[in-house]
Amino acid sequence: MNYFFFILTAIILPILLQVVLGYIVQKVAKLDVHTLSKIQFYYFIPVFMFYRLATFDIPADLLLKVITACAVLMAALFLLATGIAWASRLNRSMRKGFQNSLMFFNSGNICVPLIELLYTQPIAMVAQMCVLLFQNLTINSIGMFNSSTGRKGHLESLIHVFQMPMLYAVGLALAVNYMHIPIWGPLENAIKISSQGMVPLALFTLGAQLANTHIGKKLKLPVAASLLRLLVGPLVAWMIIRLTGWSGIPAQVFFICASAPTAVNTALLAVKFDNEPAFASQTVLISTLLSTVTLAASIYVAMTWI
């Protein structure tokens, strides 16, 4: 119990306090959350990903293992969400939103600072970067396509996918890393400084976004989606780890990240494409609040049994 309390206060609480700060500032100052989100999408997240992927030593076998595990996890959650959506007779747009709420977790706003606080070993952040890489690529492609096809045609949705800078930043970073292309010193320092702003801005923006989220009355589906994300996500990750015989810090990082709440970007995409934004925002809010307990439990499980 003491270890659980330590995780809650030393790891989870510092992250939540930054989210709370964003919530309070938004309530007082009424910031433009869409602008904050665009700054993240078009600058800070691509720069953060480029710097980490271009400068970190990422073993190809570890990258393949983490990406494969993430892909299996996403496929399992997609099938589960689709089955529940059809059984519940959800309409097309709600079905797409429900799928996104289970498949995409907060690998950036929550997991990056969480893993940085939890581990001192470089391998932990490398594994986290692999998870973040997969989640960012898929949410900015599959997730965006999923959200936009809830209301728009497939061709228009595909055009939106290729307009996102994340895809090009990741491709360029991997080329720089594995082809050992040197980065001009002043440019590397500028990118490094900018990348350090991603986490605090992401947490602040998450708080501001939650401040704009109204609970509403129709909570059955958002609560169900939140519980599935927080409970079934780590359960499937646990099964993947056990079936493959995976162990050590990378496996722990994968399990912890799989326990994260629904990605705030799912709500941003829902707003952008008018695809059930109320449901998406409610799910992000509820899953984030519930994760204060479930994440601490997942960290305990990871440290004890993986």
N, C-alpha and C positions, 0 to 999 in steps of 0.2 A: 504493500500500500504506500509506503514511503517513496518507493521508486516511481510509482504511478503519479504521486503528488508532485514529485520533482519534475517529471516530464511535463506535467500540466502547467507548472509555474515557471520553470526555467526555459522551456522550449516553446510551448504553445502560447503562453500569455504575452511574451514580447511581440509575437507576430500579430496577435489580436489587438494589442494596444495601438499598433500602427493603423490597423483597419478602423478601429474606433475613432482615432484622430481624423481620418478621412471622412467618417460618418458625421462627426461633430462639425467640422469645417463646412461640409456640404449643407448641413442644416442651417448654419449661420450665414454663409457667403453665397449659397446658390450658384455653385460653379457649373460650367458647361461640361458635363460628363462626356458628351460625345466628342468634344475636342480633346479631352484627356485621353480618351480611348484611342482616337486617331493618332495622337502622339506616340502612344505605345505601339499600335499596329504598324505605323509607317516609319518609326525611328528607333525607339528604345529597345523593343523586342528584337528586331532584325540586327541591330548593332550588338546587343548582348549575345545573341546566338552566334553572330559572325566571330566576335572576339573569342568566345569560349571554344567554338569548334575549330577555329584557325590556330589557336595557340596552345590548346590542351593536347597532351599526348593521349590519343584515344586508340587503344588496341583494336584492331579490326575484329578479332574474335569476340571481344566484349560488346562491341557495337552491334554485331550480328545477333548475339545472344539476347541482349536487351530488346532490340527491335523486334525479334521474333516473338519474345514473350509478350511484348506490348500488342503485337498484331493478333496473337491468339486471344489475349484478354479482350481486345476490342471486338473481335469477331464473335466471341461468346456472348458479350453484353449486347451486341447488335441483334443477335438471334433471339436472346431473351426479351429485349425490348420490343422487337417486332412481333413475337408471339403474344406478349401481353397486350400490345396495342390492337392486334387483330381480334383477340378474344374479347377485349373491352369495346370493340367497334368504334375506335377513335377515328376521327376524320383524317384526311391526308396530312394537313398542316400540323395537327396535334401529334400524329404518329411520328412525323419527322422531328418535332421538338422533343418528344419523349425519347426517341433513339439517341439524340444528341446529349440529353441530360444524363444518360447512363454511360455512354461511350467516352465522353470527354471530361476529364477531371482537372483540377486546378494545379497543374504541374509547374506553373510559373509563380503566380502570386503566393501560393502557400508552400509548395514543395521546395522551391529553391532556398528561401530563408530557413525553412525547417531543417533541411539536410545540412546546410552550412552551420547551423547552431548545434546540430546533433552529432556531427562527425568532424574529426580533424584530419582523417586520412584522405589524401587526394583522390583515391579510387572511388570514394563515395560521390564526390562532385562529378567525376567522369561518368559514373553510372547515371546520376541524376541528369546530366546533359544529354545522355542517350534517350532517356525517357522524355525529356523536354523536347528534344529534336523530333521524336516520333509524334508526340501530341501536337506540337505546333504545326508540323507539316500536314497532319491529317485534319486538324480542326480548320486550317486555312485552305483545305482542298475538299475533303469529304464532308466535313462539318458545314462549311460554307455552301457547298453544292446541295447538301441535304436541306439546309434552312431556306435557301433561295428557291428550290424546286417545290417547296411547300406552297408557294404562291406564283412562281415564275416558270418560264420554259427552261428546258435543259441547256440550250445553246447560250442563252443569256446568263444562266448560272455558271456555265463553264468559263465565260469571259471574265466574270467577277473573280474566279479562282486565280487566273493568270495575271490579274492586276495587283495581287498582293506581293509586296517586296520580300516577304519571308522566304519564299521559294528560291528566289535568286540569291539572297544572302547566304542561305544554307549551302546551296550548290557551289558558290564562290569560296566559302569558308573551307569546305571539304577539299576543294581543288588546291587551295593554298596550303592546307595541312599536309595532305598526302603527296603532293608534288613538291613540297619543301620550297615554296615560293616565298622569298623574304618580303616583309612589310616595311615600308619606309618608317624609320624611327618616330618622327613627329606624328605621323598618321596613326601608328600603333598606339602611341600614348593618348592621342585624342579619342580613339575608339575605346581604349581601356577606361578612361575617365567617364565617358558617356555610358558605358556598359554598367558602371557602378550605380547609376541612377535608376536602373530598371526595377529592382526589387522594391525600394521604398515608394517609387511612383506607382508601381503595380498594386501594392498594399493600400496606398492612399486612395487610388482610383476604385479599388474594390469596395472600400468603405463608403466612398461617395456614391457609387452605384447602388449599394445596399440602402443608403439613405433615401434614394428615389424609388425604392421598391415598396409597394403597398401589399400587405398580407392578403387582404380581400377575404371573401367568404368561401370560395370554391377551393378548398385546400386538400381534398382527398387525393387527387392525382399528384400535385406537387409533393405532398408528404410521402406518397408511395414511391415516387421517383427518387426522392432524397434517401429513403431507407434502403432502396435497392442499390443506389450508388455507394452508400457508406457501408453496407453489410455484405451484399453479394459481390461487389467489386473486389474487396480483399479476400473473400472466400474463393473466388475463381483464381485469383493470383496465388493463393496458398496451394490450390490444387495443381497449378502449373509448376510451381516450385517443387512440390513433392513428386510429381510424375517425372520431372526431368532430373531430379537429384541435385538441383541447384542449391548452393549454400554460400555463406559469407556475406560480406558487406554489399556487393551488387544486388544479391537476392533480397537482402533486407530493404535496400533503397527501393527496389521495384515493388515490394509488398507495401511499404509505407505510402508510396505515391499512389498505388492503386486504391488506397483507403481515403484519398483526398476528396473533398466535396466537388460538386459539379462546377466545371470551369465557368468563370464569369464571362468568358468570351462567347459562351452559348447564348447568354442573355443579350450581349452586344449584337451578335449576328441575328438574333430573333427580332430585335428592334430595327436593325438595318433593313431587313427583308420583310418586316411586318408578318412574322411567322410565329404566332402565339407568344408575343412578348410578355404578357402577364404571367403565363405559366412558367416561362423560362426564368423570369426574374424571381418569382416566388420560390422556384426550386433551388436557385442559387442561394437565396437568403436562408431558406430552411436548412439546406444541407450544410451550409457554412456554420450556422449556429449549432447544429447537432454534432458537427465534426470536432467541436472543442472537447467532447468526451470520447468519441469514437477514435479519433486520431491518437489520443494519448493511449488508448487501449491497444491500438495497432502497433504503436512504437514498442510498447511493453512486450507484445507477442513477438515482434520481429527480433528484439534484443534477447529474448529468452529462448525461443524455439527455432529460429532460423539460423 
